[in-house]
Amino acid sequence: MPTTPTYAFPYPAPTDPADVPADMGELATRMEVVLAQFLKAGLIDAKGDLLVGTANDAIARFPVGATNGHVLTVDSAQAAGMKWAAASGGGGGGATIGTALPGSPADGQEAILVDSLTAPTYAWRFRYLAAKASNRWLFIGGAPLLSEVATPDNVASASYVSLATPGPSVAIPVAGDYQVAHGFQTPGTTSGPTLFMSYDIGATPANDADATQNQGVAGNGVSVAMRTRPKALTAVALVSKYKGSTATSVSLLNRWLSVVPVAVGG
């Protein structure tokens, strides 16, 4: 078998019969030599580097990504025709999970937002829609963020106040569009004021525009009030407040407040 020569790249077609491999084993050996010399030329600099085609008959080093978990994705605007990016959650898998939504997301990327990685009280799944003008993270699944106060307490004020057992309240984790729902029960009375339940939005006091209201029924019945409405919210706390149409003392119980995102993230 002839001695395996040293090859330059690109390697020209052999003209000497001695340079023609005798069998596939020798061909593989020679190809390994050529490839090793090619890589030693400086194209591979780090673990994870790739060799990619950049044009017709052109090859170049594509450096390893800087972030663990990122995957290759097609991007014709790049010189290599691809880039490293966070994995898309398409098809029901691959969503990241964290206490903040990912920065620099890719179109179609999915993420699960939680308030705690060890004891979350909610887990909201979002999909990023780059074409949307704002609030590009679209809510695609998860239970409402719910707070409840079951303790009966009386309200005896014609302006919005906290009750002896404050709340319920929820903290909005990220600015966006939400559906806010709240409600309460009140026992039957022979006569009494109309009751209102609303909520402070951060430093903005509770008002009637956001309120649900009801008046207790006569006798032993229980009256229920509830309402849902869309709200554009920043990352603030919603804190329930109460009043009556008069200052007559009336009991409220099983008070609740919940929020569900529609689209968030600016």
N, C-alpha and C positions, 0 to 999 in steps of 0.2 A: 504494500500500500504506500503510495507516495506520501512524503511528509506534508502535514497540513501547513500551508503557507500563511503568512500574515496578510490580512486583507485591508485595503483602504475602503472607505465608504464614500460614494456608492461603489459597489463592487461590480466591475464590468463582466460581461459574458466571457467565459474561459475560451481561449484559443488553442491552448496546449492540451492535448488529450490527457496528459498527466494530471491536469487540474480538474478533470471531470470526475465526480464521485463515483466509486465503484458500486455502491449499493446505498440503500436508504439509511443504514446505520452511519456510514461515513458522511452522508449528506447532513444528517442531524448533528453530528460532531462539528462539522464545518460551520453550520448555521449557529451553533452555540458560540463558537469562537468569534464569528462576525458580530453577533449580538452583544457579546461581552465587551468587545472593543468599541462598539457603537455606544454602549452605555457609559463606558469609561471616558468617553469624550466630553463628559460634563453635563449631559442632558438630565441625568437623575441626580438630584441634590439631597433628597430627604426621603425618609420612609413614607410611603403613600403617594409619592409622585407618579403621574401617569404620562404616557406618550400618546398624543392625539394628533389626528390629521387637521391641519389648519387651512389647507387648500389642496389643489390637485398636485399630487406627488410631493407634498410638503408635510413635515412632521415636526412637532415641538413638544417641549416639556409642559405639562399642566400641573402646577403645584398642588400638594395636598391641601385640603380645606383646613381652616383655622379653628372650626368649631366641631366638637364631637357630636355625632348624630346627624350632621348635615349630609345630604345626598346630592348626586349629580343631577342637574336638570338642564334641559335644552334652553339656550338663550342665543339666538342668532346675532344679537348685538355684540357678543363677546368675540374676541379674536379666535378663541378655541371652539366657538360654537356651543359652549356649555358653561355652567357655573355651579358652584356649591351653594345650596340653599336648604332651609329647614324642610323636613319631609312633609309632604302634603298629607292631609287626613282623608283624602278622597277614598270612597269605598268603605268607609266605616272604621278605618284603622289608621294608626300612625299619628294620632293627635298628641301634641305635647300637653303636659299638665303643670300648672304653676299658679302662684298667687298674683301674677301679672300676665297680661297678654304679651306675646312675643313682639319684639321690635323688628322692623324691616321685614314684614311678612310677605310671602308670595301669594299670588292669586290662587284661591282654592285651598289654601292652608287651613288646617283645623287646629283648635286649641281648646283645652278644658280649663276654665278659670275656677279656682277654689279660694276660700279664705284661709285655709290651713291645709298643709300637706299631711298632718298627723291626725287632725280631728275636724274635717271640713263640715260646715253647716249647710253648704250648697255646693253643687258641681254643675256649672253651666258650660255647655259645648257651643262653640262658635265656628263659623267658616268665614274666611276673609274674601271679600268681593272687591277687587281693586277698581272696578269700573264705577262703583258708587261714589257720589260726591263727598259724603261724610258718613261717620258711624259705619265704617266698612266691615266691622265684625258682626255678622248676622247670627242671631241666636237660633240654634237648631235642636236644642234639647236640654232638659234638666228640670228639676222641681223648683217651685217658687221659693224664694227666701222668705220665710214665715216667722212671725213673732206673735205670741198670744199671752194675754193676761186673763186668767179665768176668775180671779178673785172679784167678788161683788164690791163695788165702791159707789158712793153717792156723789153726784154733782149738784151743787147749789149755787150756780153762778150763771149770769146772763152774758158772760164773756168767756173766751176760751181759757181753760186752766188745766193743769195736771190733776189727776185724782190721787187719793192716798197711796194707791199702788200705781206708780207711774207707768206710762207706756200703753201699749207695746211700741217698740221702735225698731228700725232697721237701718243699717249703714249701707249706702249705695257705694259699691266698690270702684266703679269707673263711670265716667260721664257717658251719657247716651240717652236713647229713647227707651222708656219703660212702660209697663202696665202696672198701675198701683191699685190694689184692692184693699178694702178695709170694711169692718162691720162690728156689730155688737148686738147684745140682747138686753131687753129691759122688761121687768115683770109687770103684770097688770096693775093698773091704778084706776080709781074711780074718776080722777081728774088729775091733770098734770101738764107740765110744759112739753113742747116738742123738744126732743133731744138731738144734739148735733155732735158728730165725731169728725174731726179733721186732723191735720198734722202740720207741725212746724217743718219747714224745709231749710235745714241749717239755721241761719239767723232770721229767716223770713217767717213771721208768725202764721199760725193756722188761720184759715179764712173759710168763708161759706162756699166759695167756688169749688173747693176740694172736698167738701163735707158730704157725709151721708147723714140722713136724719130720719127720725121716726118718733111716734108718740105711743106710749104704752096703752094697751087695750084695757078696757074695763073688766073687772072680775079677776079670775085666776090665770088668765092666759099670759103668754110671753110673746112680746113683739120683737121682730128681728129686722135690723137695718143693715144693708150692705150696698157697696158701690165699687165699680171698677172704672178707671179712666186713664187715658194715655198721658204721660208726663215726660217732658224733656228735663233731665236732671244732671247735675254735676255730682262729683263724689262727695256727698253730704249725708247727714243723718236725717231720717224722717222720724219725728217723735209725735205720737198721738196726743191730742188735746180735746177737751170736751166743754160743752156749755148747754144751757137750756134756753128756751124762749123767754122764760122768767127764772128768777133765782130760787124757785121751789125745789127742794131736795128730792131727787129721784135716783134710784139705783141703776147701775149698768153692770153687766157681767159678760164673761166670755168675749172679751174684746180681742180683735185680731187685726193684723196688718201684714200684707204680703206684697212683694214686688217680683215681676218677671221681666227680664230684658227683652227688647225687640231687636235693637241694633246699637252697638256701642263702639267706642274706641276712636272717636274723632274723625 
